[in-house]
Amino acid sequence: MSTVKERLESLGLTLPKAAAPVANYVPFVRSGNLVVVSGQICFGADGKLGAGHVGKLGAEVSAEDGIAAARLCALNVLAQVEAAVGDLERGVVQCVRLGGFINCVPSFSGIAGIMNGASDLMVAVLGDRGRHTRSTVGVAELPLDAAVEVEAMFEVR
C-alpha cells in the first residue's frame, strides 16, 4: 500500500503551500472530527492563475484546461487539509464531500466532466478515503475570473 506522499509523487505532483485567505474568511474550520475547507481556486504552484485557467468554460477555457484547473483546486484543498491536521496520511479518515463551481457560459453542459478532474485526483491521492459525495454547479462568475473553484468537507482524526 502506498502513502499519500508516494501517490502524489507517482502523479508528478507536490502539495502547494496552503493559500492565505484574500477576504474576510478563514481557509478552513475544524469542528470536532470535521474539517470544512473554503472554496479553493485553481492557483498553480507559483500561487498564480495560469492563462488557461482564467475565464469561462464554453468560451475562453477549453474542457482540458477546465479539468486541469479542477485538479489544481483539489491540490489546494488537500494543502488546506494538511494545514488543518498536519499529516494527510494519519489525519484524514474520509473525504466526505466536494462542491464544485464551474465558471461557464449558460449553454455549457459539461460541468460534471470538468469537476471529475477534482474528484479523480482526490481518489488517486487518497484511495478509497478519497471517495466522496459531490455537488457541481455552473456559475456566472468566480473570484479573479478563475475557471473552477472547489470546496470540501473531510472527516479527520
Phi and psi in degrees as GROMACS dihedral restraints (atoms count N, CA, C in turn):
[ dihedral_restraints ]
;  ai    aj    ak    al  type     phi  dphi    fc
    3     4     5     6     1   -92.0    20    10
    4     5     6     7     1   157.8    20    10
    6     7     8     9     1   -88.3    20    10
    7     8     9    10     1   169.0    20    10
    9    10    11    12     1   -57.5    20    10
   10    11    12    13     1   -45.1    20    10
   12    13    14    15     1   -61.2    20    10
   13    14    15    16     1   -43.3    20    10
   15    16    17    18     1   -65.5    20    10
   16    17    18    19     1   -38.3    20    10
   18    19    20    21     1   -65.0    20    10
   19    20    21    22     1   -43.0    20    10
   21    22    23    24     1   -60.3    20    10
   22    23    24    25     1   -46.3    20    10
   24    25    26    27     1   -61.8    20    10
   25    26    27    28     1   -40.1    20    10
   27    28    29    30     1   -66.2    20    10
   28    29    30    31     1   -24.8    20    10
   30    31    32    33     1   -89.2    20    10
   31    32    33    34     1    -1.7    20    10
   33    34    35    36     1    73.4    20    10
   34    35    36    37     1    27.9    20    10
   36    37    38    39     1  -119.3    20    10
   37    38    39    40     1   152.0    20    10
   39    40    41    42     1  -132.4    20    10
   40    41    42    43     1   148.9    20    10
   42    43    44    45     1   -72.0    20    10
   43    44    45    46     1   135.0    20    10
   45    46    47    48     1   -75.9    20    10
   46    47    48    49     1   171.1    20    10
   48    49    50    51     1   -68.1    20    10
   49    50    51    52     1   138.9    20    10
   51    52    53    54     1   -60.2    20    10
   52    53    54    55     1   127.4    20    10
   54    55    56    57     1   -70.2    20    10
   55    56    57    58     1   140.2    20    10
   57    58    59    60     1   -78.1    20    10
   58    59    60    61     1   150.2    20    10
   60    61    62    63     1   -66.8    20    10
   61    62    63    64     1   149.9    20    10
   63    64    65    66     1  -111.3    20    10
   64    65    66    67     1     8.3    20    10
   66    67    68    69     1  -149.4    20    10
   67    68    69    70     1  -162.9    20    10
   69    70    71    72     1   -86.6    20    10
   70    71    72    73     1    72.8    20    10
   72    73    74    75     1  -158.5    20    10
   73    74    75    76     1   169.7    20    10
   75    76    77    78     1  -109.9    20    10
   76    77    78    79     1   151.9    20    10
   78    79    80    81     1   -70.7    20    10
   79    80    81    82     1   -25.1    20    10
   81    82    83    84     1  -155.9    20    10
   82    83    84    85     1   158.0    20    10
   84    85    86    87     1  -129.6    20    10
   85    86    87    88     1   131.3    20    10
   87    88    89    90     1  -103.3    20    10
   88    89    90    91     1   126.6    20    10
   90    91    92    93     1  -132.9    20    10
   91    92    93    94     1   107.5    20    10
   93    94    95    96     1    61.0    20    10
   94    95    96    97     1  -123.4    20    10
   96    97    98    99     1   -99.2    20    10
   97    98    99   100     1    20.5    20    10
   99   100   101   102     1  -117.1    20    10
  100   101   102   103     1   142.8    20    10
  102   103   104   105     1  -120.8    20    10
  103   104   105   106     1   123.0    20    10
  105   106   107   108     1  -106.3    20    10
  106   107   108   109     1   123.6    20    10
  108   109   110   111     1  -103.4    20    10
  109   110   111   112     1   127.6    20    10
  111   112   113   114     1   -60.5    20    10
  112   113   114   115     1   159.0    20    10
  114   115   116   117     1   -54.4    20    10
  115   116   117   118     1   130.6    20    10
  117   118   119   120     1  -112.3    20    10
  118   119   120   121     1   128.0    20    10
  120   121   122   123     1   -91.3    20    10
  121   122   123   124     1   179.3    20    10
  123   124   125   126     1   -88.6    20    10
  124   125   126   127     1    52.0    20    10
  126   127   128   129     1   -65.8    20    10
  127   128   129   130     1   138.8    20    10
  129   130   131   132     1   -83.6    20    10
  130   131   132   133     1  -175.4    20    10
  132   133   134   135     1   -60.2    20    10
  133   134   135   136     1   -25.7    20    10
  135   136   137   138     1   -83.9    20    10
  136   137   138   139     1     1.5    20    10
  138   139   140   141     1    78.9    20    10
  139   140   141   142     1    14.2    20    10
  141   142   143   144     1  -124.0    20    10
  142   143   144   145     1   161.8    20    10
  144   145   146   147     1   -84.4    20    10
  145   146   147   148     1   127.4    20    10
  147   148   149   150     1   -71.4    20    10
  148   149   150   151     1   153.5    20    10
  150   151   152   153     1   -55.3    20    10
  151   152   153   154     1   -36.9    20    10
  153   154   155   156     1   -76.3    20    10
  154   155   156   157     1    -3.2    20    10
  156   157   158   159     1  -113.8    20    10
  157   158   159   160     1    16.3    20    10
  159   160   161   162     1  -117.0    20    10
  160   161   162   163     1   129.6    20    10
  162   163   164   165     1   114.6    20    10
  163   164   165   166     1  -164.8    20    10
  165   166   167   168     1  -105.0    20    10
  166   167   168   169     1   138.9    20    10
  168   169   170   171     1   -65.7    20    10
  169   170   171   172     1   139.8    20    10
  171   172   173   174     1    88.7    20    10
  172   173   174   175     1    -1.2    20    10
  174   175   176   177     1  -137.0    20    10
  175   176   177   178     1   -99.5    20    10
  177   178   179   180     1   -74.7    20    10
  178   179   180   181     1   -24.7    20    10
  180   181   182   183     1  -107.3    20    10
  181   182   183   184     1   126.9    20    10
  183   184   185   186     1   -76.1    20    10
  184   185   186   187     1   161.9    20    10
  186   187   188   189     1   -60.0    20    10
  187   188   189   190     1   -41.2    20    10
  189   190   191   192     1   -61.9    20    10
  190   191   192   193     1   -44.0    20    10
  192   193   194   195     1   -67.5    20    10
  193   194   195   196     1   -34.3    20    10
  195   196   197   198     1   -64.2    20    10
  196   197   198   199     1   -42.0    20    10
  198   199   200   201     1   -63.7    20    10
  199   200   201   202     1   -43.5    20    10
  201   202   203   204     1   -62.6    20    10
  202   203   204   205     1   -38.1    20    10
  204   205   206   207     1   -63.6    20    10
  205   206   207   208     1   -41.7    20    10
  207   208   209   210     1   -63.3    20    10
  208   209   210   211     1   -37.8    20    10
  210   211   212   213     1   -62.0    20    10
  211   212   213   214     1   -43.1    20    10
  213   214   215   216     1   -63.0    20    10
  214   215   216   217     1   -40.4    20    10
  216   217   218   219     1   -58.5    20    10
  217   218   219   220     1   -44.5    20    10
  219   220   221   222     1   -63.2    20    10
  220   221   222   223     1   -39.5    20    10
  222   223   224   225     1   -61.6    20    10
  223   224   225   226     1   -41.9    20    10
  225   226   227   228     1   -67.2    20    10
  226   227   228   229     1   -35.1    20    10
  228   229   230   231     1   -60.8    20    10
  229   230   231   232     1   -48.2    20    10
  231   232   233   234     1   -61.7    20    10
  232   233   234   235     1   -35.6    20    10
  234   235   236   237     1   -62.6    20    10
  235   236   237   238     1   -39.4    20    10
  237   238   239   240     1   -67.8    20    10
  238   239   240   241     1   -39.7    20    10
  240   241   242   243     1   -64.2    20    10
  241   242   243   244     1   -42.3    20    10
  243   244   245   246     1   -60.8    20    10
  244   245   246   247     1   -40.1    20    10
  246   247   248   249     1   -62.6    20    10
  247   248   249   250     1   -33.1    20    10
  249   250   251   252     1   -75.9    20    10
  250   251   252   253     1   -38.6    20    10
  252   253   254   255     1  -113.6    20    10
  253   254   255   256     1   -11.6    20    10
  255   256   257   258     1    90.2    20    10
  256   257   258   259     1   -33.9    20    10
  258   259   260   261     1  -153.2    20    10
  259   260   261   262     1   116.5    20    10
  261   262   263   264     1   -64.8    20    10
  262   263   264   265     1   -35.7    20    10
  264   265   266   267     1   -63.9    20    10
  265   266   267   268     1   -49.9    20    10
  267   268   269   270     1   -88.6    20    10
  268   269   270   271     1   -25.3    20    10
  270   271   272   273     1   -89.9    20    10
  271   272   273   274     1   -26.4    20    10
  273   274   275   276     1   -93.3    20    10
  274   275   276   277     1   123.2    20    10
  276   277   278   279     1   -88.1    20    10
  277   278   279   280     1   -47.1    20    10
  279   280   281   282     1  -161.8    20    10
  280   281   282   283     1   139.3    20    10
  282   283   284   285     1   -79.1    20    10
  283   284   285   286     1   115.1    20    10
  285   286   287   288     1   -85.8    20    10
  286   287   288   289     1   -42.9    20    10
  288   289   290   291     1  -154.4    20    10
  289   290   291   292     1   141.5    20    10
  291   292   293   294     1  -118.7    20    10
  292   293   294   295     1   141.3    20    10
  294   295   296   297     1  -120.7    20    10
  295   296   297   298     1   127.3    20    10
  297   298   299   300     1  -116.4    20    10
  298   299   300   301     1   138.2    20    10
  300   301   302   303     1  -122.1    20    10
  301   302   303   304     1   119.1    20    10
  303   304   305   306     1  -111.3    20    10
  304   305   306   307     1   118.2    20    10
  306   307   308   309     1   -75.2    20    10
  307   308   309   310     1   109.3    20    10
  309   310   311   312     1  -148.1    20    10
  310   311   312   313     1   161.6    20    10
  312   313   314   315     1   -71.5    20    10
  313   314   315   316     1   154.6    20    10
  315   316   317   318     1   -56.8    20    10
  316   317   318   319     1   -29.4    20    10
  318   319   320   321     1   -87.7    20    10
  319   320   321   322     1    -1.4    20    10
  321   322   323   324     1   -73.6    20    10
  322   323   324   325     1   122.1    20    10
  324   325   326   327     1  -110.2    20    10
  325   326   327   328     1     9.7    20    10
  327   328   329   330     1  -103.5    20    10
  328   329   330   331     1    28.4    20    10
  330   331   332   333     1   -64.5    20    10
  331   332   333   334     1   -35.1    20    10
  333   334   335   336     1   -63.2    20    10
  334   335   336   337     1   -41.1    20    10
  336   337   338   339     1   -65.2    20    10
  337   338   339   340     1   -35.8    20    10
  339   340   341   342     1   -64.7    20    10
  340   341   342   343     1   -47.2    20    10
  342   343   344   345     1   -64.2    20    10
  343   344   345   346     1   -23.1    20    10
  345   346   347   348     1   -58.3    20    10
  346   347   348   349     1   -26.1    20    10
  348   349   350   351     1   -56.8    20    10
  349   350   351   352     1   -43.0    20    10
  351   352   353   354     1   -73.6    20    10
  352   353   354   355     1   -45.4    20    10
  354   355   356   357     1   -62.3    20    10
  355   356   357   358     1   -44.9    20    10
  357   358   359   360     1   -63.4    20    10
  358   359   360   361     1   -39.3    20    10
  360   361   362   363     1   -65.8    20    10
  361   362   363   364     1   -41.1    20    10
  363   364   365   366     1   -59.4    20    10
  364   365   366   367     1   -41.9    20    10
  366   367   368   369     1   -72.1    20    10
  367   368   369   370     1   -38.7    20    10
  369   370   371   372     1   -62.6    20    10
  370   371   372   373     1   -35.5    20    10
  372   373   374   375     1   -86.5    20    10
  373   374   375   376     1   -41.7    20    10
  375   376   377   378     1  -102.4    20    10
  376   377   378   379     1    -4.0    20    10
  378   379   380   381     1    66.1    20    10
  379   380   381   382     1  -143.1    20    10
  381   382   383   384     1   -60.4    20    10
  382   383   384   385     1   -25.8    20    10
  384   385   386   387     1   -69.3    20    10
  385   386   387   388     1   -11.7    20    10
  387   388   389   390     1   -92.5    20    10
  388   389   390   391     1    -6.8    20    10
  390   391   392   393     1   -72.5    20    10
  391   392   393   394     1   134.5    20    10
  393   394   395   396     1  -147.7    20    10
  394   395   396   397     1   163.9    20    10
  396   397   398   399     1   -81.8    20    10
  397   398   399   400     1   166.2    20    10
  399   400   401   402     1  -158.1    20    10
  400   401   402   403     1   145.8    20    10
  402   403   404   405     1  -127.5    20    10
  403   404   405   406     1   143.0    20    10
  405   406   407   408     1  -138.1    20    10
  406   407   408   409     1   128.9    20    10
  408   409   410   411     1  -132.7    20    10
  409   410   411   412     1   148.4    20    10
  411   412   413   414     1   -87.6    20    10
  412   413   414   415     1   137.2    20    10
  414   415   416   417     1  -128.4    20    10
  415   416   417   418     1   161.1    20    10
  417   418   419   420     1   -79.3    20    10
  418   419   420   421     1   -25.1    20    10
  420   421   422   423     1  -162.8    20    10
  421   422   423   424     1   149.6    20    10
  423   424   425   426     1  -131.4    20    10
  424   425   426   427     1   160.9    20    10
  426   427   428   429     1   -53.3    20    10
  427   428   429   430     1   139.2    20    10
  429   430   431   432     1    59.1    20    10
  430   431   432   433     1    17.3    20    10
  432   433   434   435     1    61.2    20    10
  433   434   435   436     1    27.8    20    10
  435   436   437   438     1   -60.5    20    10
  436   437   438   439     1   148.3    20    10
  438   439   440   441     1   -74.7    20    10
  439   440   441   442     1   -32.1    20    10
  441   442   443   444     1  -143.9    20    10
  442   443   444   445     1   147.0    20    10
  444   445   446   447     1  -137.0    20    10
  445   446   447   448     1   139.8    20    10
  447   448   449   450     1  -132.1    20    10
  448   449   450   451     1   131.6    20    10
  450   451   452   453     1  -113.0    20    10
  451   452   453   454     1   165.3    20    10
  453   454   455   456     1  -155.5    20    10
  454   455   456   457     1   162.8    20    10
  456   457   458   459     1  -135.7    20    10
  457   458   459   460     1   134.6    20    10
  459   460   461   462     1  -128.6    20    10
  460   461   462   463     1   143.4    20    10
  462   463   464   465     1   -88.3    20    10
  463   464   465   466     1   132.5    20    10
  465   466   467   468     1  -131.9    20    10
  466   467   468   469     1   167.0    20    10
